[in-house]
Amino acid sequence: MARIFLIEPYFGGSHRSWAEGFQRHSAHDVHLVTHEGNFWRWRLRGSAVTLAEQTTQLCAEVGQPDVLLVSDMLNLPAYLGLVRRTVGDPEVVLYMHENQLSYPLGPQQQPDEALALVNWVSMVAADRVFINSHFHRDELFTELPKLLKRAPDASHACLLTDVAAKTSVLPVGVELSDVAPPDGFPSDSDAAIDDRGPLLLWSHRWDHDKNPRAVFAALAELMNRDVPFRLAIAGENERVDPREFTEAQELLADRIEHVGFLDRSAYCALLTRTDVVVSAAHHEFFGIAMVEAMAAGAVPVLPDRLSYPEIVPARFHDSVLYPDGMLAARLEAVCTDFESYRTSVVGLAEELRIYDWQTVASRYDSLLDPAL
């Protein structure tokens, strides 16, 4: 058994789910060193100092780690410089949930190459790099040469081949132990759809890169055509003025059954009632919320880009993925012929269980075992 220090500067949302899920399911001795999931830019710039202090204290309490597993929100070279006298010589593994080269900018944000360079130098400093999807890896290594080409001199581009060689894909584990699988799709009355139409779920965090406005606009079209559906809006909101959500609540009020973040048990209960899960995201490097809903039996309506064609097995693509510009048409088709779409995705929920932490944790454990 290895002693692993998992260093997570942004302990919130999917980062927190990843850290806690691995700690819960790993056969190794995993210790979390974290900051709250706030102020992500400051985490990238400054968290190394305080996390190094916590690491030093943890070493005094439990001993030195065999492995340091750190997330992409850490300035890894700075952190390693600060803990060099306390941690010994562990293997250093970087996990990339996202990157600051290709992450979509918000309406008021300006590009900041300094943040992208933190990601790059962290990749250089790590012994190994894991990335959560092939889509993410391909996009990152498309953007890195462009970043490094802009250096005024002493370019790091010569290191790209070596960094790529130590980089591989390792999916995020998803906690599915409390997500009830579908019972199958019997034809008796208990399985019949609600007279008011299927229950649609939008469950991303409330940010611009998840493109909620496109979903709400499509649903407004459906409502104007008297297409039956009900709507639940979940996910975390940290925005002061989530205007498009306020507008949607007014416009779609008669169709909405729930709005707001739910604790885990209530969220899992909602998943058991969900008929359709929908996304129009501009950005998705993996898609934990979509995996959870699909594993619970929801019919997915997902764009045919980003990580979705990778996460969804190819045999379901025609039923699950829609091309850009066709969201409203696909939602109308699903809502008006729900039973056909539900039949077309039979087996998908079971296949998505490959991302369950109960399965994925053993891959992490093998890869992070210094004895292997």
QUIHU-V705170 format. One record per pair of residues at least 24 apart in sequence whose ideal C-beta (glycine too) atoms are under 8 Angstrom apart, sorted by the first residue. I is the first residue (numbers start at 0). GAP is how many residues later the second one is. D is the distance in Angstrom with one decimal. If there is no record, write none. Layout:
I/GAP/D
I/GAP/D
This chain:
0/26/6.6
0/27/5.5
0/28/5.6
1/26/4.7
1/27/7.0
1/64/4.2
1/65/5.6
1/366/6.4
1/367/5.6
1/368/5.7
1/369/7.5
2/25/7.3
2/26/4.8
2/28/7.3
2/59/6.9
2/60/6.6
2/61/7.5
2/62/5.1
2/63/5.0
2/64/7.6
3/24/5.1
3/25/6.8
3/26/4.8
3/27/7.1
3/61/6.2
3/62/6.8
3/63/4.6
3/64/7.8
3/65/5.6
3/364/6.2
4/26/5.3
4/28/5.8
4/50/6.4
4/53/6.6
4/60/4.2
4/62/7.4
4/63/5.4
4/64/7.1
4/82/7.6
4/85/7.7
5/24/5.8
5/25/7.0
5/26/5.3
5/27/7.0
5/63/4.7
5/64/7.7
6/26/4.9
6/27/7.8
6/44/5.8
6/48/7.1
6/61/6.4
6/62/7.0
6/63/4.2
6/64/6.9
6/67/5.9
6/72/7.1
7/24/6.6
7/25/7.3
7/26/4.8
7/27/7.5
7/62/7.8
7/63/5.0
7/65/7.3
8/25/7.4
8/26/4.8
8/34/4.1
8/35/7.5
8/38/3.8
8/42/6.2
8/62/6.7
8/64/4.2
8/65/5.1
9/25/6.8
9/27/5.0
9/30/5.7
9/33/5.1
9/61/7.0
9/63/4.3
10/24/6.0
10/25/5.9
10/26/5.2
11/24/6.7
11/25/1.7
11/26/7.2
11/224/7.9
12/24/5.9
12/192/6.2
12/223/6.2
13/83/6.5
13/158/7.0
13/272/7.6
13/274/5.2
14/56/6.0
14/58/7.1
14/82/6.0
16/155/7.9
16/157/7.7
16/158/6.5
16/271/6.3
17/53/7.7
17/77/7.6
17/79/7.0
17/154/5.4
17/155/6.9
18/52/7.7
20/152/4.9
20/153/7.4
20/154/5.2
20/336/4.6
20/340/7.8
21/47/7.9
21/151/6.4
21/335/7.3
21/339/6.5
21/342/6.0
23/151/7.8
23/333/7.1
24/148/6.9
24/332/4.3
24/333/6.2
24/335/7.9
24/336/3.7
25/335/5.4
25/338/6.4
25/339/5.7
26/334/7.6
26/335/7.8
26/338/5.1
27/39/8.0
27/337/5.9
27/340/6.7
27/341/7.4
28/33/8.0
30/27/5.9
30/31/6.4
30/34/7.6
32/25/6.2
39/33/6.5
40/71/7.7
40/74/6.7
42/30/4.8
42/31/7.8
43/29/5.8
43/30/7.7
43/31/6.5
43/56/7.3
43/71/5.4
43/74/5.2
44/30/7.0
44/69/7.9
44/70/7.8
44/73/7.5
46/26/7.0
46/27/6.3
46/28/7.4
47/26/6.3
47/27/4.7
47/28/7.8
47/30/4.0
47/31/4.0
47/34/6.2
48/29/7.7
48/33/6.5
50/28/6.3
51/27/5.6
51/30/3.6
51/31/4.9
54/24/7.9
54/28/5.1
54/31/6.8
54/32/6.5
55/27/6.5
55/30/4.6
58/27/4.9
58/28/6.2
63/24/4.1
63/26/7.0
64/25/4.7
65/24/5.6
65/25/7.2
65/304/5.0
66/24/5.0
66/25/7.9
66/26/6.2
66/301/5.2
66/303/6.5
67/24/4.9
67/25/6.9
68/24/4.9
68/26/6.4
68/299/6.6
69/24/5.7
69/25/7.1
69/52/7.7
69/56/7.7
70/24/5.4
70/25/8.0
70/26/6.2
71/24/4.7
71/25/5.7
71/26/6.4
71/27/6.5
71/47/5.9
71/50/6.9
72/24/7.9
73/48/6.6
74/43/5.0
74/46/7.6
74/47/6.6
75/45/7.3
75/46/3.7
75/49/4.7
75/50/6.2
76/44/5.3
76/45/6.8
76/47/7.8
76/48/4.6
79/45/6.2
90/36/5.1
90/37/7.3
90/277/7.9
90/279/6.0
91/33/7.0
91/34/5.2
91/35/4.9
91/36/7.9
92/33/6.3
92/34/6.5
92/35/4.9
92/36/7.6
92/37/6.7
92/275/6.6
93/28/5.6
93/29/6.2
93/31/7.9
93/32/3.8
93/34/7.3
93/35/4.8
93/36/7.2
94/34/7.9
94/35/5.1
94/36/7.9
94/37/7.7
94/75/7.5
95/27/7.8
95/33/6.5
95/34/6.9
95/35/4.5
95/36/6.7
95/40/6.8
95/44/7.2
96/35/6.0
96/75/7.4
96/188/6.8
96/189/7.7
97/38/7.5
97/187/5.5
98/37/7.4
98/40/8.0
98/41/5.2
98/44/7.6
100/39/6.5
100/42/4.0
100/43/6.6
100/46/5.9
101/37/5.0
101/38/6.7
101/40/7.9
101/41/5.0
102/106/7.3
102/180/6.5
103/104/7.2
103/105/4.4
103/178/5.1
103/179/4.9
105/101/7.6
105/102/5.3
105/103/7.7
106/101/6.3
112/34/6.7
112/37/7.4
115/31/5.6
116/30/7.4
119/24/6.6
119/27/6.7
119/28/7.4
119/36/7.0
122/40/5.2
122/44/7.2
123/32/7.2
123/35/6.0
123/39/6.1
125/40/7.4
126/39/7.1
127/38/5.3
127/39/7.8
127/40/7.6
128/34/7.1
128/37/5.9
128/38/4.2
128/39/7.5
129/37/7.6
129/38/6.2
129/39/7.2
129/40/4.0
129/237/7.7
130/36/6.3
130/37/7.4
130/38/5.5
130/39/7.3
131/37/7.4
131/38/7.1
131/39/5.9
131/40/5.0
131/153/5.7
131/154/4.4
132/36/6.4
132/38/6.7
132/152/5.8
132/153/5.3
132/174/4.5
132/177/5.6
132/178/7.4
133/35/5.3
133/176/5.6
134/150/6.8
134/171/6.2
134/172/4.4
134/174/8.0
134/175/5.5
135/149/4.1
135/150/7.3
135/171/6.8
136/30/6.6
136/32/5.7
140/26/7.8
169/193/6.7
169/194/7.0
169/197/6.9
170/115/6.7
170/184/5.9
170/189/6.4
171/114/5.1
171/116/6.2
171/183/7.3
171/188/7.8
172/182/6.7
172/183/7.2
172/184/3.7
172/186/8.0
172/187/3.9
172/188/6.1
172/191/7.3
173/114/5.4
173/117/4.9
173/118/6.2
173/121/7.5
173/181/4.6
173/182/6.3
173/183/6.6
173/186/7.8
174/181/7.8
174/182/5.7
175/115/7.9
175/116/7.0
175/119/5.2
175/177/6.3
175/179/7.3
175/180/4.1
175/181/7.3
175/182/7.5
176/179/7.2
176/180/7.5
176/181/6.4
177/86/7.0
177/87/7.7
177/90/5.2
178/89/5.8
178/92/5.9
178/113/5.6
178/116/5.3
178/117/5.2
179/88/7.1
179/91/7.5
179/92/5.3
179/116/6.3
180/114/6.7
180/115/7.1
180/116/6.8
180/168/5.6
180/169/7.0
180/172/7.6
181/114/6.8
181/115/3.0
181/167/5.3
183/162/7.9
184/157/5.7
184/158/6.6
184/161/6.2
192/82/6.7
192/145/5.4
192/146/7.3
193/36/6.9
194/33/7.8
195/32/5.9
195/33/7.8
195/34/5.5
196/30/7.3
196/31/2.8
196/32/4.2
196/33/5.9
196/138/5.6
196/141/7.9
197/30/7.8
197/31/5.9
197/32/7.1
197/77/3.5
197/78/5.2
197/101/7.7
197/136/7.3
197/137/5.8
197/140/5.0
198/30/7.8
198/31/4.7
198/32/7.5
198/33/6.2
198/58/6.8
198/74/5.8
198/75/5.6
198/76/4.9
198/77/7.2
199/29/5.4
199/30/6.8
199/31/5.1
199/32/7.2
199/74/7.8
199/75/7.1
199/76/4.6
199/77/7.6
199/78/5.7
199/131/7.6
199/135/7.8
200/30/7.9
200/31/5.0
200/33/6.7
200/69/7.1
200/70/7.7
200/73/4.4
200/75/6.9
200/76/4.9
200/77/7.2
200/92/6.0
200/97/6.6
201/29/7.3
201/30/7.4
201/31/5.2
201/32/7.2
201/33/7.2
201/75/7.9
201/76/5.8
201/77/7.7
202/29/8.0
202/31/4.4
202/32/5.1
202/74/6.7
202/86/4.4
202/87/8.0
202/89/7.7
202/90/6.4
203/31/4.9
203/75/6.8
203/77/6.6
203/85/6.1
204/30/4.9
204/31/4.7
204/32/7.3
204/33/7.8
205/29/5.8
205/30/6.8
205/31/3.9
205/32/7.6
205/33/5.9
205/36/5.0
205/39/6.1
206/32/7.4
207/74/7.7
208/72/6.7
208/73/5.0
208/74/3.9
209/25/7.9
209/69/7.4
209/70/7.9
209/71/4.9
209/72/7.4
209/73/7.3
209/74/8.0
210/69/4.5
210/70/5.5
210/71/5.0
211/32/5.6
211/33/6.7
211/36/7.5
211/68/7.8
212/31/4.7
213/66/4.0
213/113/6.3
214/63/5.7
214/64/7.6
214/65/5.1
214/112/7.2
215/28/6.2
215/31/7.3
215/32/4.1
215/35/7.3
215/36/7.0
216/111/7.8
217/62/7.5
217/109/4.6
217/110/3.9
217/113/5.6
218/29/7.8
218/33/6.0
218/36/7.3
218/112/7.1
219/31/5.7
219/32/6.9
220/107/4.7
220/111/7.9
221/106/6.7
221/109/6.0
221/110/5.7
221/113/6.6
222/28/7.8
222/29/6.4
222/31/7.9
222/32/6.3
224/107/7.0
226/104/7.8
226/105/5.3
226/108/5.1
226/109/6.2
227/107/6.2
227/108/7.8
228/26/6.2
228/47/7.9
228/102/7.6
228/106/4.8
229/25/5.7
229/26/7.7
229/27/5.3
230/24/5.0
230/25/5.0
230/26/6.7
231/24/7.5
231/25/5.4
231/26/4.2
231/27/7.8
231/38/6.1
231/42/7.0
232/25/6.8
232/26/4.7
232/27/7.4
233/24/7.0
233/26/7.1
233/27/6.6
233/28/5.7
233/33/6.5
233/36/6.6
234/26/6.7
234/54/7.1
235/25/5.2
236/24/6.7
267/28/7.9
270/25/3.9
270/27/7.2
271/24/6.2
273/24/4.6
274/24/6.4
274/63/6.6
274/67/7.7
275/24/7.6
275/25/6.1
275/55/7.8
275/58/5.8
275/59/7.5
275/62/7.6
276/24/7.2
277/24/7.7
277/49/7.8
277/53/6.7
278/24/6.7
278/29/7.5
279/47/5.6
280/25/6.4
283/24/6.8
285/25/7.2
286/24/5.6
290/61/5.5
290/64/5.3
293/54/5.9
293/55/6.2
293/58/4.9
294/54/5.3
294/57/4.5
294/58/6.1
294/60/7.8
294/61/7.7
295/53/6.8
296/52/4.9
298/35/6.1
298/39/7.2
298/42/4.9
298/43/5.6
298/46/5.5
299/45/7.3
299/48/7.7
300/26/7.3
300/29/5.5
300/30/5.9
300/33/6.0
302/24/7.7
310/41/7.8
310/44/7.9
311/36/7.3
312/35/7.2
312/38/5.4
315/28/7.5
315/29/5.9
315/32/5.3
318/25/4.0
318/26/5.7
319/25/6.6
319/28/7.5
